[in-house]
Amino acid sequence: MRFLDKKNSYMVCPACGRESNFLTLCDSCEWEDFEENEKYQKLFNEVRPYAGNNAYLGHGCMVCPECEENFHWKMDYCPVQVFYRYGINRLLFLEPVIKGPEHPLNKLINYWTEHSKSQDVLEYRAKIFKEALKEFKTLLR
C-alpha cells in the first residue's frame, strides 16, 4: 500500500486504508459524541496515517464508493464501526454464544474477505481489529 504525499493526504478511505480519487459520505452511522470522535480519529490515524481524518464526522464518514456500497447496509461489519467504542463488543460479547460459521466474528471475517481480495486491505482491517481489541480492553478497566 503506497502512502500519499501530504498534498493529497485527505483522500484515504478509513474503511479500507486505500487511496481514492473520490470519497463519498456514508451516513449509516451517527457519531454524536465529538470528544469521542476526536479520540478515535487520532487512534485511527495511528493505524493508518490520514485515515482518521475521514472517520467519525458526526453525520457519517467519508469513504471510497466501494466501501460505502459494501458497508452502508452492513454497518455492523464496517471496520470504522468495529473500531469505535463498543463496536467490537457487539460482535464478541453481546451476541449469544454461537459456534461455527454463524458466530458474528466468523461472519465479519467472511464478509471482509468476500468483499476484498486485496491482501493490503485485509491486513489493514486485521490491524484495525487488533487495535479495537486493545481499545476494548482499556474500556473494561
C-alpha positions, -999 to 999 in steps of 0.1 A, spaced: 0 0 0 16 32 -10 12 63 11 0 96 -1 20 128 -1 7 155 23 -9 174 -6 -33 145 -12 -35 131 22 -72 137 27 -81 110 1 -76 79 23 -106 57 30 -108 48 66 -127 16 59 -101 0 36 -70 22 40 -66 28 3 -60 60 -16 -90 71 -35 -97 97 -62 -131 102 -47 -146 98 -13 -184 97 -6 -204 102 25 -216 71 42 -243 82 66 -254 49 80 -240 59 115 -243 90 135 -212 100 156 -227 124 181 -200 124 208 -175 149 194 -149 142 221 -151 105 215 -150 112 177 -117 131 181 -102 104 203 -110 77 177 -99 98 148 -65 101 164 -64 63 171 -73 56 135 -45 79 123 -21 57 143 -33 26 124 -31 43 90 -19 79 86 -47 102 74 -75 76 76 -89 90 108 -94 124 92 -123 110 72 -139 89 100 -164 99 127 -175 132 112 -207 135 132 -231 128 103 -211 99 89 -178 90 74 -161 99 41 -152 66 24 -145 53 -10 -175 44 -31 -167 6 -29 -167 7 9 -198 28 10 -216 2 -11 -202 -27 10 -209 -13 44 -238 12 42 -264 -16 48 -240 -38 68 -227 -12 93 -220 -38 120 -193 -52 97 -178 -18 88 -142 -16 101 -148 20 111 -178 10 132 -160 -20 147 -131 3 158 -154 28 176 -160 25 213 -182 -6 218 -184 -17 182 -163 -48 188 -183 -55 220 -214 -61 199 -195 -87 178 -178 -106 205 -198 -103 237 -234 -91 231 -243 -118 207 -255 -151 221 -229 -178 223 -228 -192 187 -203 -216 174 -191 -223 139 -197 -203 108 -227 -185 123 -206 -168 150 -207 -130 144 -169 -129 143 -168 -156 115 -195 -137 96 -174 -105 99 -143 -121 86 -161 -138 58 -178 -106 48 -144 -87 48 -127 -114 27 -157 -117 3 -156 -80 -4 -119 -75 -8 -93 -99 -22 -66 -73 -17 -40 -85 8 -32 -49 18 -68 -42 26 -72 -74 46 -40 -67 66 -52 -31 72 -86 -44 85 -68 -70 107 -48 -42 122 -79 -22 129 -94 -53 146 -64 -58 168 -64 -21 178 -101 -23 185 -94 -52 209 -67 -32 226 -90 -3 230 -118 -25 242 -96 -39 270 -88 -3 281 -125 4 283 -130 -26 306 -106 -13 332 
